Amino acid sequence: MSAPAVTIHGLSKRFRVGTRVKYPTLRDSFAHGAAASVNTVKQLLGRAPKADRKSIWALKDIDMQVQEGEVVGIIGKNGAGKSTLLKILSGITDPTSGYADIHGRVGSLLEVGTGFHMELTGRENIYMNGALLGMRRREIQQKFDEIVAFSEVETYLDTPVKRYSSGMYMRLAFAVAAHLEPDILIVDEVLAVGDAAFQKKCLGKMSTIASEGRTVLFVSHNMASVQSLCSRAVMIESGKLIDEGAPREVVSRYIQRICLSEAAPLDEREDRDGDGSVRMTSIKVESLDEDGVIRCSSRLRLTVAYQAENPIRHPHVLAEICDLSNVGLFILDSELSGGLPNELPPTGEISCVTAPINLAPGRCTLSIEINRGSVEADYVNDAIEFDIETEDYFGNGKVPTREWAVSLVHQEWGASPGP
């Protein structure tokens, strides 16, 4: 068997919090060496200095292998350590401990403009990036036209990139990273900067790269993209690798963790309204799709667990789903739609299953109340958040966004000759 493309062992990275980076002088280097020697002696004497309390571990003891030709999706919440891992693999930062062995040439796209010189033109940056990857000028020229065509910035090719929009910047950066034949392509969530059509184009290119036997490491919050593109997924939480396996299975477990973690313990919420005669103990929103991903066309199930001292007569549950601007998207109302009995036992669960929601992708919040007849028993504002993932809703390769509209409607168009 050939050696893995990437081998990671015991990889850890610690950052100091609240301190500014100071570039060391020669005197600083000598002083640091002397201090290290003193600390070593103290450790031998059992009088080691106290650990720095103003530090956090962005990564802690990561062990992982990536085989040649694998496409690995790295998922996790913001701040989990995903980008730090990619920066170490790209050689941008060094680990505090552990190591990562990379076999092959690495092309990375971690932030908009990574590796570009702001004063150089797009053309000049293409040649500079190729040279940094160890390519000869003739090799770069062979790829040049393909890079320009893919990036769609030909008109501005001889303009300094400092005048590019973020979208133009990203287009050219991805085209360079993907076409200069890296053995390992590392891509962070930077693709979110581009429009939906270009995002799909980039995902297609990464799939092509993988089919050619090259390796791709892909960080994304778009679970549908991870499932469609990747052959394996890994989940990182609080700097630790906690799960890996088939993308569909890992994504499903990740979504379950998100639902559990983002539903703040209701017994800790002090901003609840109502007379307290009924208390909701847990709230969960999940997709009825097989993989558990909430998409534009998914059906949802809302489950509410509750407790009361007495049976609940004439129960009424009302949930409002809003976007992050607090604009109402739809409501779930047991009184309007019916279905609940006239009396519920003191302890139990209430559930509601929706029709396809037909909403553009984005984050949503859910506020919910439970009433006894006309009396408000319990109300929790913004009780839970969930994401609607991107989907090719109309089946034509154009992915809708909330910049278009919130509500999506399937439609049929036609035309007929005039009189």
Residue pairs with C-beta under 8 A, 6 or more apart in sequence:
2 68
3 103
4 65
4 66
4 67
4 68
4 103
5 66
5 67
5 68
5 69
5 70
5 102
5 103
5 104
5 183
5 184
5 215
6 64
6 65
6 66
6 89
6 100
6 101
6 102
6 103
6 184
6 215
6 217
7 65
7 100
7 101
8 62
8 63
8 64
8 65
8 89
8 98
8 99
8 100
8 101
9 63
9 98
9 99
9 100
10 61
10 62
10 63
10 97
10 98
10 99
11 59
11 61
11 62
11 63
11 85
11 88
11 95
11 97
11 98
11 99
11 100
12 57
12 59
12 60
12 61
12 62
12 95
12 96
12 97
12 98
12 239
13 57
13 58
13 59
13 81
13 84
13 88
13 93
13 95
13 96
13 239
14 55
14 56
14 57
14 58
14 96
15 55
15 56
15 58
16 52
16 54
16 55
17 54
17 55
17 56
18 54
19 54
22 28
24 32
39 48
39 49
42 48
42 49
57 239
58 81
58 84
58 239
59 81
59 84
59 85
59 88
59 95
59 239
59 240
60 238
60 239
60 240
61 98
61 240
62 85
62 98
62 236
62 239
62 240
62 241
63 241
64 234
64 241
64 244
66 72
66 215
66 217
67 215
68 103
68 104
68 213
68 214
68 215
69 210
69 213
69 214
69 215
70 210
70 215
70 216
70 231
70 232
71 206
71 207
71 210
71 215
71 216
71 218
71 229
71 230
71 231
71 232
72 215
72 216
72 217
72 218
72 230
72 231
72 232
72 233
72 234
73 218
73 219
73 220
73 225
73 226
73 229
73 230
73 232
73 233
73 234
73 247
74 82
74 85
74 86
74 217
74 218
74 219
74 233
74 234
74 236
75 82
75 219
75 220
75 221
75 223
75 226
75 233
75 234
75 235
75 236
75 250
75 251
75 254
76 82
76 235
76 236
76 237
76 254
77 237
77 258
77 261
80 236
80 237
80 238
80 239
81 236
81 238
81 239
81 240
82 188
82 219
82 236
83 110
83 188
83 219
84 93
84 239
85 236
86 108
86 110
86 186
86 188
86 217
86 219
87 93
87 110
88 94
88 95
88 100
89 100
89 102
89 106
89 108
89 186
89 217
90 106
90 108
90 110
90 186
91 106
92 108
92 110
102 184
103 183
104 182
104 183
104 184
104 215
105 133
105 134
105 181
105 182
105 183
105 184
106 182
106 183
106 184
106 185
106 186
107 133
107 176
107 177
107 178
107 180
107 182
107 184
107 185
107 186
108 114
108 115
108 177
108 185
108 186
108 187
109 173
109 174
109 177
109 185
109 186
109 187
109 188
109 190
110 186
110 188
110 190
111 188
111 190
112 166
112 169
112 170
112 173
112 190
112 193
113 161
113 169
113 173
114 173
115 129
115 132
115 173
115 176
116 125
116 129
116 161
116 169
116 172
116 173
117 124
117 125
117 128
117 161
118 160
118 161
118 162
119 160
119 162
120 128
120 160
120 161
121 157
121 158
121 159
121 160
121 161
122 151
122 153
122 156
122 157
122 158
122 159
122 161
122 164
122 172
123 157
123 158
125 161
125 172
125 176
126 140
126 144
126 147
126 148
126 172
126 176
127 137
127 140
129 176
129 177
129 180
130 137
130 139
130 140
130 143
130 176
130 180
131 137
131 140
133 180
133 182
135 180
135 181
140 180
143 179
143 180
143 181
146 179
147 172
147 175
147 176
147 179
147 180
148 154
148 157
148 175
150 171
150 175
150 178
150 179
150 201
150 205
151 171
151 172
151 174
151 175
151 176
152 171
152 198
153 164
153 168
153 171
153 172
156 163
156 164
156 168
161 169
161 172
164 172
166 193
167 193
167 194
167 195
167 198
169 193
170 190
170 191
170 193
170 194
171 194
171 198
173 190
174 187
174 190
174 191
174 194
174 202
174 205
177 185
177 187
178 185
178 202
178 205
178 206
178 209
182 214
183 214
183 215
184 214
184 215
184 216
184 217
185 206
185 209
185 214
185 215
185 216
185 217
186 216
186 217
187 202
187 206
187 216
187 217
187 218
187 219
188 219
189 219
189 220
189 221
191 199
191 202
191 203
191 220
192 199
192 221
194 202
196 390
196 398
196 399
196 400
196 401
197 397
197 398
197 399
199 399
200 397
200 399
203 225
203 228
203 229
206 216
206 218
206 229
207 229
209 216
210 216
210 229
210 231
216 229
218 225
218 226
218 229
218 230
220 226
221 387
222 389
222 390
223 251
223 254
223 255
223 293
223 389
224 293
224 295
224 389
224 390
224 391
225 390
226 233
226 247
226 251
227 233
227 247
227 248
227 251
227 291
227 293
230 247
231 247
232 244
232 245
232 246
232 247
233 244
233 245
233 246
233 247
233 250
233 251
234 241
234 243
234 244
234 250
235 241
235 242
235 243
235 244
235 250
235 253
235 254
236 242
237 257
243 250
243 253
243 254
244 250
248 291
251 291
251 292
251 293
252 291
252 292
252 293
255 286
255 287
255 292
255 293
255 294
256 292
258 386
259 284
259 285
259 286
259 384
259 386
262 384
262 385
262 386
263 282
263 283
263 284
263 383
263 384
266 272
266 279
266 280
266 281
266 282
266 283
266 380
266 383
267 281
269 380
269 383
271 380
271 381
272 378
272 379
272 380
273 369
273 376
273 378
273 379
274 369
274 370
274 376
274 377
274 378
274 379
275 375
275 376
275 377
276 377
276 378
277 308
277 309
277 310
277 372
277 375
277 377
278 306
278 307
278 308
278 312
278 370
278 372
278 377
278 378
279 306
279 307
279 308
279 377
279 378
280 304
280 305
280 306
280 368
280 370
280 378
280 380
280 383
281 305
281 306
281 307
282 303
282 304
282 305
283 302
283 303
283 304
283 305
283 366
283 368
283 380
283 383
283 384
284 302
284 303
284 384
285 294
285 300
285 301
285 302
285 366
285 384
285 386
286 292
286 294
286 300
286 301
286 303
287 293
287 294
287 295
287 298
287 299
287 300
287 301
288 298
288 299
288 300
288 301
288 353
289 295
289 298
289 299
293 389
294 300
294 386
294 387
294 388
294 389
295 361
295 388
295 389
295 390
295 391
296 357
296 358
296 359
296 360
296 361
296 388
296 389
296 390
296 391
296 393
296 400
296 408
297 356
297 357
297 358
297 391
297 393
297 408
298 356
298 357
298 388
299 353
299 354
299 355
299 356
299 357
300 353
300 354
300 357
301 351
301 352
301 353
301 354
302 319
302 332
302 351
302 352
302 354
302 366
303 349
303 350
303 351
304 317
304 349
304 350
304 351
304 368
304 370
305 348
305 349
306 312
306 344
306 347
306 348
306 349
306 350
306 370
306 378
307 346
307 347
308 344
308 346
308 347
308 377
309 346
310 346
311 343
311 344
311 345
311 346
312 343
312 344
312 345
312 346
312 370
312 372
312 377
313 342
313 343
313 372
313 373
314 342
314 343
314 372
314 373
315 334
315 340
315 341
315 343
315 344
315 350
315 370
315 371
315 372
316 334
316 335
316 340
316 370
316 371
316 372
316 373
317 332
317 333
317 334
317 340
317 350
317 352
317 368
317 369
317 370
317 371
318 331
318 332
318 333
318 334
318 335
318 368
318 369
318 371
319 331
319 332
319 333
319 352
319 366
319 367
319 368
319 369
320 328
320 331
320 366
320 367
320 368
321 328
321 329
321 330
321 331
321 332
321 364
321 365
321 366
322 328
322 329
322 364
322 365
322 366
322 367
323 329
323 362
323 363
323 364
323 365
323 402
323 406
324 362
324 363
324 364
324 365
326 365
327 406
329 359
329 364
329 406
329 407
330 357
330 359
332 352
332 354
334 340
334 350
334 352
339 352
340 350
344 350
350 370
357 388
358 393
358 407
358 408
358 409
358 410
359 388
359 406
359 407
359 408
360 388
360 400
360 401
360 402
360 404
360 405
360 406
360 407
360 408
361 387
361 388
361 389
361 390
361 391
361 399
361 400
361 401
361 402
362 387
362 388
362 401
362 402
363 385
363 386
363 387
363 388
364 385
364 386
364 387
364 388
365 382
365 384
365 385
366 382
366 383
366 384
366 385
366 386
367 379
367 380
367 381
367 382
367 383
368 379
368 380
368 383
369 376
369 377
369 378
369 379
369 380
370 377
370 378
370 379
371 377
390 399
391 399
392 398
392 399
393 399
393 400
393 408
394 400
394 410
400 408
